[in-house]
Amino acid sequence: FGYRTLVISGGVAANALLRNRLAEKIEARGGVFHYPGLHLCTDNAVMIAWVGWRRLLAGERHGLDLTGQPNLPLPGLIKWEQH
């Protein structure tokens, strides 16, 4: 694609083997690889739980047949408060 820089974050960035392999491959091709310190490599479980809680408070209910949506966009899922 012609990109020279890769940035990873979140829980996946905590995987040392993945970080090392990506760094080797990208740097061998003259690219730059960035990732945060391990203390910042957390997953987004709190964010997802917060959205679920807000939807529950808004009266949304789903049965046990609810399926996962791994690429669900957050905009529009909840009504954001104005501060």
N, CA, C and O of each residue as an XYZ file, in Angstrom:
332
protein
N       0.803     -1.199      0.000
C       0.000      0.000      0.000
C       0.848      1.266      0.000
O       0.325      2.362     -0.201
N       2.121      1.127      0.218
C       2.994      2.283      0.206
C       3.172      2.979      1.540
O       3.876      3.987      1.616
N       2.563      2.476      2.580
C       2.717      3.084      3.901
C       4.074      2.718      4.481
O       4.587      1.628      4.231
N       4.654      3.626      5.254
C       5.970      3.391      5.847
C       5.918      3.291      7.362
O       6.938      3.013      7.992
N       4.752      3.510      7.962
C       4.624      3.527      9.415
C       3.438      2.674      9.835
O       2.384      2.705      9.199
N       3.617      1.906     10.917
C       2.524      1.124     11.494
C       2.452      1.430     12.979
O       3.473      1.477     13.665
N       1.246      1.638     13.466
C       0.996      1.865     14.884
C      -0.014      0.829     15.342
O      -1.055      0.664     14.706
N       0.273      0.119     16.445
C      -0.714     -0.777     17.037
C      -0.978     -0.302     18.460
O      -0.133      0.339     19.085
N      -2.155     -0.627     18.954
C      -2.515     -0.231     20.312
C      -3.532     -1.220     20.853
O      -3.910     -2.175     20.174
N      -3.968     -0.983     22.073
C      -4.957     -1.859     22.686
C      -4.323     -3.133     23.208
O      -3.101     -3.244     23.305
N      -5.164     -4.080     23.538
C      -4.704     -5.334     24.119
C      -3.746     -6.108     23.230
O      -2.826     -6.759     23.725
N      -3.955     -6.041     21.917
C      -3.087     -6.780     20.996
C      -1.645     -6.276     21.073
O      -0.712     -7.041     20.828
N      -1.453     -5.006     21.409
C      -0.105     -4.444     21.496
C       0.669     -4.989     22.693
O       1.882     -4.796     22.773
N       0.002     -5.659     23.616
C       0.680     -6.253     24.775
C       1.384     -7.556     24.415
O       2.183     -8.060     25.205
N       1.106     -8.103     23.253
C       1.688     -9.368     22.825
C       3.128     -9.133     22.362
O       3.357     -8.601     21.276
N       4.089     -9.532     23.188
C       5.506     -9.285     22.900
C       5.962     -9.974     21.621
O       6.724     -9.391     20.849
N       5.514    -11.196     21.383
C       5.910    -11.906     20.166
C       5.412    -11.158     18.932
O       6.155    -10.987     17.965
N       4.179    -10.722     18.963
C       3.626     -9.968     17.842
C       4.392     -8.662     17.633
O       4.733     -8.319     16.501
N       4.662     -7.938     18.707
C       5.419     -6.683     18.591
C       6.787     -6.932     17.963
O       7.202     -6.201     17.063
N       7.484     -7.959     18.435
C       8.825     -8.255     17.919
C       8.796     -8.641     16.449
O       9.617     -8.168     15.664
N       7.859     -9.493     16.077
C       7.771     -9.922     14.667
C       7.413     -8.750     13.754
O       8.003     -8.583     12.687
N       6.444     -7.942     14.179
C       6.077     -6.777     13.369
C       7.246     -5.817     13.231
O       7.511     -5.308     12.142
N       7.949     -5.568     14.332
C       9.101     -4.667     14.284
C      10.144     -5.187     13.305
O      10.667     -4.418     12.499
N      10.456     -6.482     13.361
C      11.442     -7.070     12.449
C      11.031     -6.891     10.995
O      11.824     -6.430     10.174
N       9.796     -7.254     10.680
C       9.316     -7.209      9.293
C       9.249     -5.775      8.762
O       9.674     -5.499      7.640
N       8.720     -4.883      9.569
C       8.537     -3.505      9.114
C       9.873     -2.786      8.993
O      10.121     -2.100      8.002
N      10.734     -2.937      9.993
C      12.028     -2.267      9.959
C      12.924     -2.837      8.862
O      13.735     -2.106      8.294
N      12.793     -4.135      8.552
C      13.563     -4.737      7.463
C      13.185     -4.128      6.112
O      13.973     -4.167      5.166
N      12.000     -3.576      6.028
C      11.535     -2.946      4.794
C      11.689     -1.423      4.835
O      11.159     -0.709      3.984
N      12.426     -0.944      5.843
C      12.666      0.487      5.944
C      11.530      1.275      6.566
O      11.501      2.503      6.484
N      10.601      0.580      7.183
C       9.467      1.255      7.803
C       9.701      1.542      9.272
O      10.737      1.193      9.839
N       8.728      2.178      9.867
C       8.781      2.548     11.280
C       7.592      1.913     11.983
O       6.474      1.924     11.468
N       7.844      1.361     13.164
C       6.813      0.671     13.933
C       6.698      1.321     15.302
O       7.702      1.521     15.984
N       5.475      1.652     15.704
C       5.237      2.285     17.003
C       4.209      1.489     17.794
O       3.256      0.951     17.230
N       4.412      1.419     19.106
C       3.412      0.851     20.011
C       3.618      1.483     21.383
O       4.731      1.892     21.713
N       2.560      1.568     22.187
C       2.679      2.193     23.509
C       3.372      1.279     24.506
O       3.555      0.088     24.253
N       3.757      1.850     25.643
C       4.309      1.052     26.729
C       3.276      0.049     27.227
O       2.073      0.266     27.086
N       3.743     -1.036     27.803
C       2.837     -2.102     28.244
C       1.755     -1.617     29.201
O       0.638     -2.133     29.172
N       2.060     -0.642     30.045
C       1.050     -0.160     30.991
C      -0.126      0.512     30.281
O      -1.174      0.727     30.891
N       0.038      0.843     29.013
C      -1.045      1.448     28.235
C      -1.705      0.468     27.272
O      -2.646      0.834     26.567
N      -1.227     -0.763     27.236
C      -1.753     -1.764     26.304
C      -2.896     -2.542     26.949
O      -2.748     -3.710     27.308
N      -4.003     -1.891     27.085
C      -5.168     -2.536     27.689
C      -6.213     -2.797     26.621
O      -6.180     -2.200     25.545
N      -7.134     -3.686     26.924
C      -8.198     -3.917     25.951
C      -9.312     -2.896     26.166
O      -9.255     -2.082     27.087
N     -10.298     -2.951     25.325
C     -11.362     -1.962     25.396
C     -12.589     -2.481     26.142
O     -13.702     -2.021     25.886
N     -12.406     -3.425     27.053
C     -13.536     -4.021     27.763
C     -14.326     -2.986     28.554
O     -15.554     -3.058     28.599
N     -13.657     -2.036     29.170
C     -14.370     -1.016     29.948
C     -15.237     -0.161     29.031
O     -16.375      0.163     29.373
N     -14.705      0.205     27.873
C     -15.485      1.008     26.938
C     -16.719      0.246     26.463
O     -17.814      0.807     26.414
N     -16.548     -1.018     26.117
C     -17.664     -1.823     25.640
C     -18.693     -2.011     26.752
O     -19.896     -1.930     26.505
N     -18.226     -2.260     27.975
C     -19.151     -2.410     29.104
C     -19.918     -1.118     29.341
O     -21.113     -1.152     29.633
N     -19.241      0.025     29.216
C     -19.906      1.310     29.415
C     -21.014      1.517     28.383
O     -22.116      1.943     28.728
N     -20.718      1.213     27.111
C     -21.738      1.339     26.064
C     -22.907      0.408     26.361
O     -24.063      0.804     26.210
N     -22.623     -0.826     26.782
C     -23.695     -1.757     27.139
C     -24.540     -1.254     28.287
O     -25.765     -1.375     28.259
N     -23.895     -0.686     29.303
C     -24.619     -0.149     30.455
C     -25.525      0.996     30.032
O     -26.678      1.079     30.458
N     -24.987      1.895     29.176
C     -25.787      3.024     28.700
C     -26.987      2.544     27.883
O     -28.078      3.103     27.994
N     -26.789      1.527     27.077
C     -27.897      0.995     26.276
C     -28.928      0.322     27.172
O     -30.128      0.406     26.911
N     -28.470     -0.345     28.225
C     -29.390     -0.949     29.186
C     -30.220      0.132     29.872
O     -31.436     -0.008     30.004
N     -29.569      1.207     30.308
C     -30.287      2.320     30.930
C     -31.291      2.960     29.973
O     -32.317      3.490     30.399
N     -30.987      2.905     28.679
C     -31.885      3.473     27.670
C     -33.052      2.548     27.355
O     -33.906      2.877     26.532
N     -33.089      1.378     28.017
C     -34.207      0.457     27.831
C     -34.000     -0.628     26.800
O     -34.923     -1.393     26.523
N     -32.826     -0.716     26.227
C     -32.584     -1.778     25.242
C     -32.440     -3.118     25.939
O     -31.763     -3.228     26.961
N     -33.064     -4.113     25.395
C     -32.963     -5.475     25.922
C     -32.786     -6.431     24.745
O     -33.365     -6.231     23.677
N     -31.994     -7.454     24.948
C     -31.773     -8.469     23.923
C     -31.831     -9.842     24.574
O     -31.515     -9.995     25.754
N     -32.237    -10.832     23.800
C     -32.291    -12.198     24.295
C     -30.931    -12.871     24.227
O     -29.940    -12.260     23.827
N     -30.898    -14.122     24.618
C     -29.649    -14.881     24.608
C     -29.190    -15.226     23.202
O     -28.076    -15.719     23.024
N     -30.026    -14.978     22.201
C     -29.656    -15.280     20.819
C     -28.879    -14.133     20.158
O     -28.597    -14.189     18.961
N     -28.539    -13.109     20.919
C     -27.780    -11.979     20.405
C     -26.417    -12.469     19.917
O     -25.740    -13.219     20.620
N     -26.017    -12.054     18.734
C     -24.719    -12.463     18.187
C     -23.727    -11.311     18.279
O     -24.115    -10.144     18.335
N     -22.458    -11.649     18.294
C     -21.405    -10.645     18.369
C     -21.250     -9.892     17.065
O     -21.534    -10.422     15.991
N     -20.802     -8.663     17.163
C     -20.527     -7.825     16.001
C     -19.140     -7.217     16.198
O     -19.024     -6.149     16.799
N     -18.088     -7.870     15.709
C     -16.719     -7.439     16.006
C     -16.335     -6.080     15.437
O     -15.376     -5.473     15.914
N     -17.041     -5.592     14.447
C     -16.691     -4.307     13.835
C     -17.789     -3.272     14.004
O     -17.955     -2.396     13.156
N     -18.531     -3.367     15.082
C     -19.641     -2.460     15.340
C     -19.121     -1.053     15.628
O     -18.347     -0.872     16.568
N     -19.526     -0.058     14.846
C     -19.067      1.307     15.115
C     -19.777      1.883     16.335
O     -20.969      1.645     16.528
N     -19.063      2.631     17.151
C     -19.657      3.211     18.351
C     -20.540      4.424     18.077
O     -21.548      4.585     18.764
N     -20.217      5.290     17.110
C     -21.101      6.438     16.887
C     -22.530      5.980     16.592
O     -22.754      5.090     15.771
N     -23.467      6.589     17.259
C     -24.867      6.253     17.052
C     -25.385      5.156     17.959
O     -26.595      4.929     18.003
N     -24.514      4.464     18.690
C     -24.975      3.399     19.577
C     -25.666      3.950     20.811
O     -26.595      3.341     21.342
N     -25.213      5.085     21.253
C     -25.809      5.702     22.433
C     -25.988      7.185     22.167
O     -25.343      7.750     21.284
N     -26.852      7.799     22.922
C     -27.026      9.242     22.821
C     -26.043      9.889     23.794
O     -26.144      9.692     25.005
N     -25.107     10.648     23.272
C     -24.085     11.283     24.093
C     -24.666     12.513     24.769
O     -25.439     13.258     24.167
N     -24.291     12.718     26.013
C     -24.748     13.888     26.746
C     -23.973     15.119     26.289
O     -22.814     15.026     25.886
N     -24.621     16.250     26.357
C     -23.949     17.518     26.078
C     -23.428     18.080     27.392
O     -24.203     18.232     28.337
N     -22.156     18.390     27.481
C     -21.561     18.967     28.699
C     -21.077     20.360     28.417
O     -20.545     21.021     29.309
